[in-house]
Amino acid sequence: HPTTVIGRSGTAVIATLTLSGPAPASGFKVQLSSSNPAAAATPAFVSIPAGRSSVTFTVRHFKVAQTQTVTLGAKVGVTSLTTNLTITP
């Protein structure tokens, strides 16, 4: 999964969120976020089914006038993770 992309309207990258172990019987609902949705947008939530330890989702990115570093976040309960995606013109 790339950490730097060329911003274009209507394009996307696939992201993978991996847990340290399998999700419980009830699964997990993970809240996703983007520090700059105009440059890179995530779904609001993804679900990790029971027994699974990862899920993939699409991050749409858009044309930018100058290089943008966007922080993507994932939160389950009080646990949160972030990563950066750099979008270039």
PDB file of N, CA, C and O in Angstrom:
ATOM      1  N   HIS A   1       0.837  -1.170   0.000  1.00  0.00           N
ATOM      2  CA  HIS A   1       0.000   0.000   0.000  1.00  0.00           C
ATOM      3  C   HIS A   1       0.885   1.238   0.000  1.00  0.00           C
ATOM      4  O   HIS A   1       1.740   1.391   0.873  1.00  0.00           O
ATOM      5  N   PRO A   2       0.691   2.104  -0.952  1.00  0.00           N
ATOM      6  CA  PRO A   2       1.597   3.243  -1.087  1.00  0.00           C
ATOM      7  C   PRO A   2       1.454   4.243   0.056  1.00  0.00           C
ATOM      8  O   PRO A   2       0.393   4.353   0.670  1.00  0.00           O
ATOM      9  N   THR A   3       2.530   4.966   0.333  1.00  0.00           N
ATOM     10  CA  THR A   3       2.475   6.054   1.292  1.00  0.00           C
ATOM     11  C   THR A   3       2.535   7.396   0.582  1.00  0.00           C
ATOM     12  O   THR A   3       2.287   8.433   1.198  1.00  0.00           O
ATOM     13  N   THR A   4       2.863   7.391  -0.718  1.00  0.00           N
ATOM     14  CA  THR A   4       2.852   8.601  -1.538  1.00  0.00           C
ATOM     15  C   THR A   4       2.118   8.294  -2.832  1.00  0.00           C
ATOM     16  O   THR A   4       2.383   7.281  -3.480  1.00  0.00           O
ATOM     17  N   VAL A   5       1.188   9.178  -3.210  1.00  0.00           N
ATOM     18  CA  VAL A   5       0.427   8.994  -4.441  1.00  0.00           C
ATOM     19  C   VAL A   5       0.344  10.321  -5.185  1.00  0.00           C
ATOM     20  O   VAL A   5       0.507  11.391  -4.599  1.00  0.00           O
ATOM     21  N   ILE A   6       0.089  10.228  -6.482  1.00  0.00           N
ATOM     22  CA  ILE A   6      -0.163  11.421  -7.282  1.00  0.00           C
ATOM     23  C   ILE A   6      -1.663  11.663  -7.236  1.00  0.00           C
ATOM     24  O   ILE A   6      -2.453  10.804  -7.628  1.00  0.00           O
ATOM     25  N   GLY A   7      -2.049  12.838  -6.754  1.00  0.00           N
ATOM     26  CA  GLY A   7      -3.471  13.145  -6.597  1.00  0.00           C
ATOM     27  C   GLY A   7      -4.158  13.325  -7.936  1.00  0.00           C
ATOM     28  O   GLY A   7      -3.724  14.114  -8.775  1.00  0.00           O
ATOM     29  N   ARG A   8      -5.227  12.590  -8.120  1.00  0.00           N
ATOM     30  CA  ARG A   8      -6.069  12.699  -9.317  1.00  0.00           C
ATOM     31  C   ARG A   8      -7.504  12.493  -8.885  1.00  0.00           C
ATOM     32  O   ARG A   8      -7.780  11.687  -7.996  1.00  0.00           O
ATOM     33  N   SER A   9      -8.404  13.205  -9.498  1.00  0.00           N
ATOM     34  CA  SER A   9      -9.812  13.018  -9.158  1.00  0.00           C
ATOM     35  C   SER A   9     -10.257  11.622  -9.543  1.00  0.00           C
ATOM     36  O   SER A   9      -9.906  11.117 -10.610  1.00  0.00           O
ATOM     37  N   GLY A  10     -11.032  11.002  -8.666  1.00  0.00           N
ATOM     38  CA  GLY A  10     -11.603   9.699  -8.964  1.00  0.00           C
ATOM     39  C   GLY A  10     -10.648   8.534  -8.810  1.00  0.00           C
ATOM     40  O   GLY A  10     -10.946   7.443  -9.296  1.00  0.00           O
ATOM     41  N   THR A  11      -9.505   8.718  -8.151  1.00  0.00           N
ATOM     42  CA  THR A  11      -8.581   7.614  -7.957  1.00  0.00           C
ATOM     43  C   THR A  11      -8.540   7.225  -6.484  1.00  0.00           C
ATOM     44  O   THR A  11      -8.992   7.974  -5.618  1.00  0.00           O
ATOM     45  N   ALA A  12      -7.996   6.054  -6.215  1.00  0.00           N
ATOM     46  CA  ALA A  12      -8.006   5.551  -4.845  1.00  0.00           C
ATOM     47  C   ALA A  12      -6.843   4.609  -4.613  1.00  0.00           C
ATOM     48  O   ALA A  12      -6.243   4.085  -5.551  1.00  0.00           O
ATOM     49  N   VAL A  13      -6.540   4.407  -3.346  1.00  0.00           N
ATOM     50  CA  VAL A  13      -5.590   3.392  -2.922  1.00  0.00           C
ATOM     51  C   VAL A  13      -6.323   2.457  -1.962  1.00  0.00           C
ATOM     52  O   VAL A  13      -7.317   2.837  -1.343  1.00  0.00           O
ATOM     53  N   ILE A  14      -5.826   1.259  -1.851  1.00  0.00           N
ATOM     54  CA  ILE A  14      -6.388   0.290  -0.921  1.00  0.00           C
ATOM     55  C   ILE A  14      -5.544   0.318   0.351  1.00  0.00           C
ATOM     56  O   ILE A  14      -4.319   0.212   0.299  1.00  0.00           O
ATOM     57  N   ALA A  15      -6.211   0.462   1.483  1.00  0.00           N
ATOM     58  CA  ALA A  15      -5.541   0.461   2.780  1.00  0.00           C
ATOM     59  C   ALA A  15      -5.937  -0.804   3.536  1.00  0.00           C
ATOM     60  O   ALA A  15      -7.032  -1.335   3.350  1.00  0.00           O
ATOM     61  N   THR A  16      -5.045  -1.270   4.379  1.00  0.00           N
ATOM     62  CA  THR A  16      -5.327  -2.433   5.217  1.00  0.00           C
ATOM     63  C   THR A  16      -5.135  -2.058   6.670  1.00  0.00           C
ATOM     64  O   THR A  16      -4.111  -1.485   7.044  1.00  0.00           O
ATOM     65  N   LEU A  17      -6.108  -2.378   7.478  1.00  0.00           N
ATOM     66  CA  LEU A  17      -6.032  -2.180   8.919  1.00  0.00           C
ATOM     67  C   LEU A  17      -5.870  -3.561   9.543  1.00  0.00           C
ATOM     68  O   LEU A  17      -6.708  -4.440   9.340  1.00  0.00           O
ATOM     69  N   THR A  18      -4.791  -3.752  10.303  1.00  0.00           N
ATOM     70  CA  THR A  18      -4.498  -5.058  10.883  1.00  0.00           C
ATOM     71  C   THR A  18      -4.479  -4.973  12.406  1.00  0.00           C
ATOM     72  O   THR A  18      -3.816  -4.110  12.982  1.00  0.00           O
ATOM     73  N   LEU A  19      -5.202  -5.865  13.039  1.00  0.00           N
ATOM     74  CA  LEU A  19      -5.227  -5.958  14.497  1.00  0.00           C
ATOM     75  C   LEU A  19      -4.092  -6.842  14.985  1.00  0.00           C
ATOM     76  O   LEU A  19      -3.498  -7.583  14.202  1.00  0.00           O
ATOM     77  N   SER A  20      -3.788  -6.767  16.276  1.00  0.00           N
ATOM     78  CA  SER A  20      -2.737  -7.625  16.838  1.00  0.00           C
ATOM     79  C   SER A  20      -3.236  -9.050  17.061  1.00  0.00           C
ATOM     80  O   SER A  20      -2.439  -9.953  17.313  1.00  0.00           O
ATOM     81  N   GLY A  21      -4.544  -9.255  16.972  1.00  0.00           N
ATOM     82  CA  GLY A  21      -5.140 -10.578  17.126  1.00  0.00           C
ATOM     83  C   GLY A  21      -6.517 -10.575  16.502  1.00  0.00           C
ATOM     84  O   GLY A  21      -6.956  -9.546  15.990  1.00  0.00           O
ATOM     85  N   PRO A  22      -7.215 -11.709  16.531  1.00  0.00           N
ATOM     86  CA  PRO A  22      -8.537 -11.773  15.907  1.00  0.00           C
ATOM     87  C   PRO A  22      -9.585 -10.951  16.660  1.00  0.00           C
ATOM     88  O   PRO A  22      -9.511 -10.790  17.878  1.00  0.00           O
ATOM     89  N   ALA A  23     -10.548 -10.443  15.922  1.00  0.00           N
ATOM     90  CA  ALA A  23     -11.663  -9.692  16.514  1.00  0.00           C
ATOM     91  C   ALA A  23     -12.518 -10.642  17.357  1.00  0.00           C
ATOM     92  O   ALA A  23     -12.598 -11.833  17.055  1.00  0.00           O
ATOM     93  N   PRO A  24     -13.154 -10.129  18.404  1.00  0.00           N
ATOM     94  CA  PRO A  24     -13.999 -10.976  19.248  1.00  0.00           C
ATOM     95  C   PRO A  24     -15.262 -11.425  18.512  1.00  0.00           C
ATOM     96  O   PRO A  24     -15.493 -11.040  17.366  1.00  0.00           O
ATOM     97  N   ALA A  25     -16.065 -12.233  19.175  1.00  0.00           N
ATOM     98  CA  ALA A  25     -17.285 -12.786  18.567  1.00  0.00           C
ATOM     99  C   ALA A  25     -18.209 -11.698  18.031  1.00  0.00           C
ATOM    100  O   ALA A  25     -18.920 -11.920  17.051  1.00  0.00           O
ATOM    101  N   SER A  26     -18.207 -10.538  18.656  1.00  0.00           N
ATOM    102  CA  SER A  26     -19.068  -9.438  18.199  1.00  0.00           C
ATOM    103  C   SER A  26     -18.429  -8.633  17.067  1.00  0.00           C
ATOM    104  O   SER A  26     -19.082  -7.765  16.488  1.00  0.00           O
ATOM    105  N   GLY A  27     -17.160  -8.910  16.742  1.00  0.00           N
ATOM    106  CA  GLY A  27     -16.462  -8.139  15.722  1.00  0.00           C
ATOM    107  C   GLY A  27     -16.092  -6.766  16.251  1.00  0.00           C
ATOM    108  O   GLY A  27     -16.328  -6.456  17.419  1.00  0.00           O
ATOM    109  N   PHE A  28     -15.517  -5.958  15.398  1.00  0.00           N
ATOM    110  CA  PHE A  28     -15.155  -4.588  15.753  1.00  0.00           C
ATOM    111  C   PHE A  28     -15.706  -3.640  14.717  1.00  0.00           C
ATOM    112  O   PHE A  28     -15.655  -3.926  13.521  1.00  0.00           O
ATOM    113  N   LYS A  29     -16.235  -2.510  15.161  1.00  0.00           N
ATOM    114  CA  LYS A  29     -16.582  -1.402  14.275  1.00  0.00           C
ATOM    115  C   LYS A  29     -15.495  -0.357  14.477  1.00  0.00           C
ATOM    116  O   LYS A  29     -15.320   0.154  15.583  1.00  0.00           O
ATOM    117  N   VAL A  30     -14.769  -0.040  13.417  1.00  0.00           N
ATOM    118  CA  VAL A  30     -13.624   0.861  13.487  1.00  0.00           C
ATOM    119  C   VAL A  30     -14.000   2.196  12.861  1.00  0.00           C
ATOM    120  O   VAL A  30     -14.463   2.248  11.721  1.00  0.00           O
ATOM    121  N   GLN A  31     -13.799   3.276  13.614  1.00  0.00           N
ATOM    122  CA  GLN A  31     -14.057   4.621  13.108  1.00  0.00           C
ATOM    123  C   GLN A  31     -12.819   5.102  12.368  1.00  0.00           C
ATOM    124  O   GLN A  31     -11.717   5.057  12.913  1.00  0.00           O
ATOM    125  N   LEU A  32     -12.988   5.564  11.125  1.00  0.00           N
ATOM    126  CA  LEU A  32     -11.878   6.055  10.313  1.00  0.00           C
ATOM    127  C   LEU A  32     -11.974   7.565  10.167  1.00  0.00           C
ATOM    128  O   LEU A  32     -13.058   8.141  10.253  1.00  0.00           O
ATOM    129  N   SER A  33     -10.818   8.204   9.945  1.00  0.00           N
ATOM    130  CA  SER A  33     -10.826   9.657   9.772  1.00  0.00           C
ATOM    131  C   SER A  33      -9.687  10.089   8.861  1.00  0.00           C
ATOM    132  O   SER A  33      -8.715   9.360   8.659  1.00  0.00           O
ATOM    133  N   SER A  34      -9.831  11.287   8.320  1.00  0.00           N
ATOM    134  CA  SER A  34      -8.809  11.913   7.490  1.00  0.00           C
ATOM    135  C   SER A  34      -8.634  13.345   7.977  1.00  0.00           C
ATOM    136  O   SER A  34      -9.616  14.045   8.223  1.00  0.00           O
ATOM    137  N   SER A  35      -7.386  13.780   8.116  1.00  0.00           N
ATOM    138  CA  SER A  35      -7.142  15.154   8.545  1.00  0.00           C
ATOM    139  C   SER A  35      -7.474  16.165   7.456  1.00  0.00           C
ATOM    140  O   SER A  35      -7.611  17.355   7.738  1.00  0.00           O
ATOM    141  N   ASN A  36      -7.606  15.702   6.208  1.00  0.00           N
ATOM    142  CA  ASN A  36      -7.928  16.588   5.089  1.00  0.00           C
ATOM    143  C   ASN A  36      -8.759  15.823   4.063  1.00  0.00           C
ATOM    144  O   ASN A  36      -8.221  15.343   3.066  1.00  0.00           O
ATOM    145  N   PRO A  37     -10.081  15.705   4.302  1.00  0.00           N
ATOM    146  CA  PRO A  37     -10.930  14.940   3.378  1.00  0.00           C
ATOM    147  C   PRO A  37     -10.991  15.503   1.956  1.00  0.00           C
ATOM    148  O   PRO A  37     -11.381  14.794   1.028  1.00  0.00           O
ATOM    149  N   ALA A  38     -10.608  16.770   1.778  1.00  0.00           N
ATOM    150  CA  ALA A  38     -10.583  17.337   0.421  1.00  0.00           C
ATOM    151  C   ALA A  38      -9.424  16.757  -0.397  1.00  0.00           C
ATOM    152  O   ALA A  38      -9.452  16.791  -1.627  1.00  0.00           O
ATOM    153  N   ALA A  39      -8.411  16.230   0.285  1.00  0.00           N
ATOM    154  CA  ALA A  39      -7.268  15.619  -0.397  1.00  0.00           C
ATOM    155  C   ALA A  39      -7.337  14.098  -0.390  1.00  0.00           C
ATOM    156  O   ALA A  39      -6.967  13.454  -1.372  1.00  0.00           O
ATOM    157  N   ALA A  40      -7.816  13.514   0.726  1.00  0.00           N
ATOM    158  CA  ALA A  40      -7.940  12.055   0.844  1.00  0.00           C
ATOM    159  C   ALA A  40      -9.105  11.748   1.772  1.00  0.00           C
ATOM    160  O   ALA A  40      -9.162  12.244   2.897  1.00  0.00           O
ATOM    161  N   ALA A  41     -10.026  10.935   1.298  1.00  0.00           N
ATOM    162  CA  ALA A  41     -11.238  10.641   2.061  1.00  0.00           C
ATOM    163  C   ALA A  41     -11.344   9.156   2.359  1.00  0.00           C
ATOM    164  O   ALA A  41     -11.066   8.313   1.506  1.00  0.00           O
ATOM    165  N   THR A  42     -11.748   8.850   3.583  1.00  0.00           N
ATOM    166  CA  THR A  42     -11.958   7.465   4.014  1.00  0.00           C
ATOM    167  C   THR A  42     -13.438   7.243   4.255  1.00  0.00           C
ATOM    168  O   THR A  42     -14.189   8.208   4.394  1.00  0.00           O
ATOM    169  N   PRO A  43     -13.874   5.991   4.307  1.00  0.00           N
ATOM    170  CA  PRO A  43     -15.224   5.730   4.804  1.00  0.00           C
ATOM    171  C   PRO A  43     -15.287   6.166   6.270  1.00  0.00           C
ATOM    172  O   PRO A  43     -14.247   6.257   6.923  1.00  0.00           O
ATOM    173  N   ALA A  44     -16.461   6.432   6.790  1.00  0.00           N
ATOM    174  CA  ALA A  44     -16.601   6.823   8.195  1.00  0.00           C
ATOM    175  C   ALA A  44     -16.280   5.650   9.117  1.00  0.00           C
ATOM    176  O   ALA A  44     -15.681   5.837  10.176  1.00  0.00           O
ATOM    177  N   PHE A  45     -16.676   4.443   8.718  1.00  0.00           N
ATOM    178  CA  PHE A  45     -16.471   3.246   9.526  1.00  0.00           C
ATOM    179  C   PHE A  45     -16.151   2.058   8.630  1.00  0.00           C
ATOM    180  O   PHE A  45     -16.535   2.033   7.460  1.00  0.00           O
ATOM    181  N   VAL A  46     -15.448   1.076   9.179  1.00  0.00           N
ATOM    182  CA  VAL A  46     -15.307  -0.244   8.577  1.00  0.00           C
ATOM    183  C   VAL A  46     -15.549  -1.264   9.679  1.00  0.00           C
ATOM    184  O   VAL A  46     -15.344  -0.971  10.857  1.00  0.00           O
ATOM    185  N   SER A  47     -15.979  -2.444   9.307  1.00  0.00           N
ATOM    186  CA  SER A  47     -16.211  -3.511  10.276  1.00  0.00           C
ATOM    187  C   SER A  47     -15.215  -4.637  10.068  1.00  0.00           C
ATOM    188  O   SER A  47     -14.931  -5.046   8.943  1.00  0.00           O
ATOM    189  N   ILE A  48     -14.694  -5.124  11.183  1.00  0.00           N
ATOM    190  CA  ILE A  48     -13.826  -6.301  11.146  1.00  0.00           C
ATOM    191  C   ILE A  48     -14.647  -7.451  11.717  1.00  0.00           C
ATOM    192  O   ILE A  48     -14.976  -7.434  12.903  1.00  0.00           O
ATOM    193  N   PRO A  49     -14.983  -8.445  10.909  1.00  0.00           N
ATOM    194  CA  PRO A  49     -15.836  -9.551  11.364  1.00  0.00           C
ATOM    195  C   PRO A  49     -15.165 -10.386  12.457  1.00  0.00           C
ATOM    196  O   PRO A  49     -13.941 -10.400  12.585  1.00  0.00           O
ATOM    197  N   ALA A  50     -15.978 -11.064  13.223  1.00  0.00           N
ATOM    198  CA  ALA A  50     -15.503 -11.953  14.284  1.00  0.00           C
ATOM    199  C   ALA A  50     -14.465 -12.929  13.743  1.00  0.00           C
ATOM    200  O   ALA A  50     -14.643 -13.515  12.676  1.00  0.00           O
ATOM    201  N   GLY A  51     -13.374 -13.095  14.497  1.00  0.00           N
ATOM    202  CA  GLY A  51     -12.342 -14.044  14.119  1.00  0.00           C
ATOM    203  C   GLY A  51     -11.342 -13.543  13.107  1.00  0.00           C
ATOM    204  O   GLY A  51     -10.308 -14.178  12.900  1.00  0.00           O
ATOM    205  N   ARG A  52     -11.621 -12.423  12.471  1.00  0.00           N
ATOM    206  CA  ARG A  52     -10.695 -11.861  11.470  1.00  0.00           C
ATOM    207  C   ARG A  52      -9.750 -10.880  12.150  1.00  0.00           C
ATOM    208  O   ARG A  52     -10.097 -10.284  13.170  1.00  0.00           O
ATOM    209  N   SER A  53      -8.569 -10.713  11.591  1.00  0.00           N
ATOM    210  CA  SER A  53      -7.613  -9.788  12.197  1.00  0.00           C
ATOM    211  C   SER A  53      -7.290  -8.593  11.302  1.00  0.00           C
ATOM    212  O   SER A  53      -6.458  -7.758  11.657  1.00  0.00           O
ATOM    213  N   SER A  54      -7.949  -8.507  10.140  1.00  0.00           N
ATOM    214  CA  SER A  54      -7.690  -7.358   9.276  1.00  0.00           C
ATOM    215  C   SER A  54      -8.886  -7.064   8.381  1.00  0.00           C
ATOM    216  O   SER A  54      -9.784  -7.889   8.210  1.00  0.00           O
ATOM    217  N   VAL A  55      -8.866  -5.868   7.820  1.00  0.00           N
ATOM    218  CA  VAL A  55      -9.888  -5.452   6.870  1.00  0.00           C
ATOM    219  C   VAL A  55      -9.226  -4.484   5.888  1.00  0.00           C
ATOM    220  O   VAL A  55      -8.343  -3.716   6.268  1.00  0.00           O
ATOM    221  N   THR A  56      -9.652  -4.524   4.636  1.00  0.00           N
ATOM    222  CA  THR A  56      -9.166  -3.559   3.653  1.00  0.00           C
ATOM    223  C   THR A  56     -10.282  -2.571   3.347  1.00  0.00           C
ATOM    224  O   THR A  56     -11.465  -2.893   3.457  1.00  0.00           O
ATOM    225  N   PHE A  57      -9.888  -1.369   2.962  1.00  0.00           N
ATOM    226  CA  PHE A  57     -10.860  -0.342   2.603  1.00  0.00           C
ATOM    227  C   PHE A  57     -10.217   0.609   1.600  1.00  0.00           C
ATOM    228  O   PHE A  57      -8.998   0.606   1.426  1.00  0.00           O
ATOM    229  N   THR A  58     -11.027   1.405   0.956  1.00  0.00           N
ATOM    230  CA  THR A  58     -10.567   2.320  -0.084  1.00  0.00           C
ATOM    231  C   THR A  58     -10.390   3.723   0.481  1.00  0.00           C
ATOM    232  O   THR A  58     -11.254   4.239   1.189  1.00  0.00           O
ATOM    233  N   VAL A  59      -9.260   4.326   0.155  1.00  0.00           N
ATOM    234  CA  VAL A  59      -9.018   5.734   0.460  1.00  0.00           C
ATOM    235  C   VAL A  59      -9.014   6.471  -0.873  1.00  0.00           C
ATOM    236  O   VAL A  59      -8.106   6.291  -1.685  1.00  0.00           O
ATOM    237  N   ARG A  60     -10.025   7.299  -1.095  1.00  0.00           N
ATOM    238  CA  ARG A  60     -10.085   8.083  -2.339  1.00  0.00           C
ATOM    239  C   ARG A  60      -9.201   9.304  -2.177  1.00  0.00           C
ATOM    240  O   ARG A  60      -9.210   9.955  -1.132  1.00  0.00           O
ATOM    241  N   HIS A  61      -8.434   9.614  -3.221  1.00  0.00           N
ATOM    242  CA  HIS A  61      -7.627  10.825  -3.170  1.00  0.00           C
ATOM    243  C   HIS A  61      -7.917  11.682  -4.382  1.00  0.00           C
ATOM    244  O   HIS A  61      -8.406  11.200  -5.404  1.00  0.00           O
ATOM    245  N   PHE A  62      -7.610  12.953  -4.252  1.00  0.00           N
ATOM    246  CA  PHE A  62      -8.040  13.944  -5.223  1.00  0.00           C
ATOM    247  C   PHE A  62      -6.865  14.801  -5.678  1.00  0.00           C
ATOM    248  O   PHE A  62      -5.805  14.813  -5.052  1.00  0.00           O
ATOM    249  N   LYS A  63      -7.075  15.515  -6.773  1.00  0.00           N
ATOM    250  CA  LYS A  63      -6.046  16.394  -7.321  1.00  0.00           C
ATOM    251  C   LYS A  63      -5.740  17.504  -6.311  1.00  0.00           C
ATOM    252  O   LYS A  63      -6.645  18.095  -5.722  1.00  0.00           O
ATOM    253  N   VAL A  64      -4.447  17.770  -6.126  1.00  0.00           N
ATOM    254  CA  VAL A  64      -4.014  18.822  -5.215  1.00  0.00           C
ATOM    255  C   VAL A  64      -3.094  19.785  -5.949  1.00  0.00           C
ATOM    256  O   VAL A  64      -2.404  19.397  -6.892  1.00  0.00           O
ATOM    257  N   ALA A  65      -3.085  21.045  -5.513  1.00  0.00           N
ATOM    258  CA  ALA A  65      -2.233  22.054  -6.143  1.00  0.00           C
ATOM    259  C   ALA A  65      -0.805  21.978  -5.628  1.00  0.00           C
ATOM    260  O   ALA A  65       0.138  22.313  -6.345  1.00  0.00           O
ATOM    261  N   GLN A  66      -0.647  21.541  -4.394  1.00  0.00           N
ATOM    262  CA  GLN A  66       0.683  21.379  -3.810  1.00  0.00           C
ATOM    263  C   GLN A  66       0.685  20.116  -2.958  1.00  0.00           C
ATOM    264  O   GLN A  66      -0.374  19.613  -2.583  1.00  0.00           O
ATOM    265  N   THR A  67       1.856  19.614  -2.658  1.00  0.00           N
ATOM    266  CA  THR A  67       1.973  18.375  -1.889  1.00  0.00           C
ATOM    267  C   THR A  67       1.252  18.507  -0.550  1.00  0.00           C
ATOM    268  O   THR A  67       1.412  19.494   0.167  1.00  0.00           O
ATOM    269  N   GLN A  68       0.466  17.501  -0.234  1.00  0.00           N
ATOM    270  CA  GLN A  68      -0.301  17.459   1.019  1.00  0.00           C
ATOM    271  C   GLN A  68       0.031  16.170   1.751  1.00  0.00           C
ATOM    272  O   GLN A  68       0.033  15.095   1.149  1.00  0.00           O
ATOM    273  N   THR A  69       0.310  16.267   3.032  1.00  0.00           N
ATOM    274  CA  THR A  69       0.454  15.080   3.866  1.00  0.00           C
ATOM    275  C   THR A  69      -0.800  14.975   4.710  1.00  0.00           C
ATOM    276  O   THR A  69      -1.101  15.860   5.511  1.00  0.00           O
ATOM    277  N   VAL A  70      -1.526  13.890   4.525  1.00  0.00           N
ATOM    278  CA  VAL A  70      -2.809  13.682   5.199  1.00  0.00           C
ATOM    279  C   VAL A  70      -2.627  12.599   6.255  1.00  0.00           C
ATOM    280  O   VAL A  70      -2.069  11.537   5.978  1.00  0.00           O
ATOM    281  N   THR A  71      -3.095  12.871   7.452  1.00  0.00           N
ATOM    282  CA  THR A  71      -3.060  11.870   8.518  1.00  0.00           C
ATOM    283  C   THR A  71      -4.366  11.089   8.483  1.00  0.00           C
ATOM    284  O   THR A  71      -5.450  11.661   8.596  1.00  0.00           O
ATOM    285  N   LEU A  72      -4.246   9.768   8.324  1.00  0.00           N
ATOM    286  CA  LEU A  72      -5.402   8.889   8.341  1.00  0.00           C
ATOM    287  C   LEU A  72      -5.461   8.217   9.705  1.00  0.00           C
ATOM    288  O   LEU A  72      -4.443   7.756  10.221  1.00  0.00           O
ATOM    289  N   GLY A  73      -6.658   8.164  10.291  1.00  0.00           N
ATOM    290  CA  GLY A  73      -6.789   7.609  11.628  1.00  0.00           C
ATOM    291  C   GLY A  73      -7.788   6.473  11.681  1.00  0.00           C
ATOM    292  O   GLY A  73      -8.720   6.405  10.879  1.00  0.00           O
ATOM    293  N   ALA A  74      -7.579   5.572  12.647  1.00  0.00           N
ATOM    294  CA  ALA A  74      -8.501   4.467  12.914  1.00  0.00           C
ATOM    295  C   ALA A  74      -8.659   4.377  14.427  1.00  0.00           C
ATOM    296  O   ALA A  74      -7.674   4.422  15.164  1.00  0.00           O
ATOM    297  N   LYS A  75      -9.912   4.250  14.890  1.00  0.00           N
ATOM    298  CA  LYS A  75     -10.161   4.227  16.331  1.00  0.00           C
ATOM    299  C   LYS A  75     -11.179   3.147  16.670  1.00  0.00           C
ATOM    300  O   LYS A  75     -12.233   3.032  16.044  1.00  0.00           O
ATOM    301  N   VAL A  76     -10.824   2.348  17.696  1.00  0.00           N
ATOM    302  CA  VAL A  76     -11.732   1.356  18.266  1.00  0.00           C
ATOM    303  C   VAL A  76     -11.723   1.600  19.771  1.00  0.00           C
ATOM    304  O   VAL A  76     -10.691   1.428  20.419  1.00  0.00           O
ATOM    305  N   GLY A  77     -12.851   1.995  20.329  1.00  0.00           N
ATOM    306  CA  GLY A  77     -12.891   2.301  21.754  1.00  0.00           C
ATOM    307  C   GLY A  77     -11.917   3.416  22.076  1.00  0.00           C
ATOM    308  O   GLY A  77     -12.016   4.507  21.514  1.00  0.00           O
ATOM    309  N   VAL A  78     -10.965   3.155  22.985  1.00  0.00           N
ATOM    310  CA  VAL A  78      -9.984   4.169  23.361  1.00  0.00           C
ATOM    311  C   VAL A  78      -8.660   3.989  22.620  1.00  0.00           C
ATOM    312  O   VAL A  78      -7.726   4.767  22.820  1.00  0.00           O
ATOM    313  N   THR A  79      -8.575   2.975  21.774  1.00  0.00           N
ATOM    314  CA  THR A  79      -7.341   2.702  21.030  1.00  0.00           C
ATOM    315  C   THR A  79      -7.409   3.359  19.660  1.00  0.00           C
ATOM    316  O   THR A  79      -8.381   3.187  18.926  1.00  0.00           O
ATOM    317  N   SER A  80      -6.373   4.109  19.325  1.00  0.00           N
ATOM    318  CA  SER A  80      -6.349   4.733  18.003  1.00  0.00           C
ATOM    319  C   SER A  80      -4.960   4.600  17.384  1.00  0.00           C
ATOM    320  O   SER A  80      -3.950   4.518  18.082  1.00  0.00           O
ATOM    321  N   LEU A  81      -4.945   4.582  16.064  1.00  0.00           N
ATOM    322  CA  LEU A  81      -3.724   4.484  15.272  1.00  0.00           C
ATOM    323  C   LEU A  81      -3.783   5.534  14.179  1.00  0.00           C
ATOM    324  O   LEU A  81      -4.867   5.904  13.729  1.00  0.00           O
ATOM    325  N   THR A  82      -2.626   6.016  13.749  1.00  0.00           N
ATOM    326  CA  THR A  82      -2.580   6.944  12.622  1.00  0.00           C
ATOM    327  C   THR A  82      -1.454   6.539  11.681  1.00  0.00           C
ATOM    328  O   THR A  82      -0.500   5.864  12.068  1.00  0.00           O
ATOM    329  N   THR A  83      -1.595   6.971  10.446  1.00  0.00           N
ATOM    330  CA  THR A  83      -0.543   6.831   9.446  1.00  0.00           C
ATOM    331  C   THR A  83      -0.660   8.018   8.507  1.00  0.00           C
ATOM    332  O   THR A  83      -1.707   8.664   8.456  1.00  0.00           O
ATOM    333  N   ASN A  84       0.386   8.313   7.771  1.00  0.00           N
ATOM    334  CA  ASN A  84       0.364   9.425   6.851  1.00  0.00           C
ATOM    335  C   ASN A  84       0.327   8.957   5.406  1.00  0.00           C
ATOM    336  O   ASN A  84       0.930   7.945   5.049  1.00  0.00           O
ATOM    337  N   LEU A  85      -0.387   9.708   4.588  1.00  0.00           N
ATOM    338  CA  LEU A  85      -0.436   9.504   3.141  1.00  0.00           C
ATOM    339  C   LEU A  85      -0.065  10.831   2.512  1.00  0.00           C
ATOM    340  O   LEU A  85      -0.721  11.840   2.767  1.00  0.00           O
ATOM    341  N   THR A  86       0.976  10.847   1.693  1.00  0.00           N
ATOM    342  CA  THR A  86       1.403  12.064   1.008  1.00  0.00           C
ATOM    343  C   THR A  86       0.834  12.057  -0.392  1.00  0.00           C
ATOM    344  O   THR A  86       0.970  11.078  -1.125  1.00  0.00           O
ATOM    345  N   ILE A  87       0.188  13.170  -0.765  1.00  0.00           N
ATOM    346  CA  ILE A  87      -0.431  13.307  -2.079  1.00  0.00           C
ATOM    347  C   ILE A  87       0.303  14.423  -2.810  1.00  0.00           C
ATOM    348  O   ILE A  87       0.413  15.544  -2.313  1.00  0.00           O
ATOM    349  N   THR A  88       0.798  14.100  -3.987  1.00  0.00           N
ATOM    350  CA  THR A  88       1.563  15.087  -4.774  1.00  0.00           C
ATOM    351  C   THR A  88       0.752  15.544  -5.973  1.00  0.00           C
ATOM    352  O   THR A  88      -0.135  14.831  -6.443  1.00  0.00           O
ATOM    353  N   PRO A  89       1.066  16.758  -6.474  1.00  0.00           N
ATOM    354  CA  PRO A  89       0.338  17.255  -7.654  1.00  0.00           C
ATOM    355  C   PRO A  89       0.641  16.433  -8.904  1.00  0.00           C
ATOM    356  O   PRO A  89       0.110  16.722  -9.977  1.00  0.00           O
TER     357      PRO A  89
END
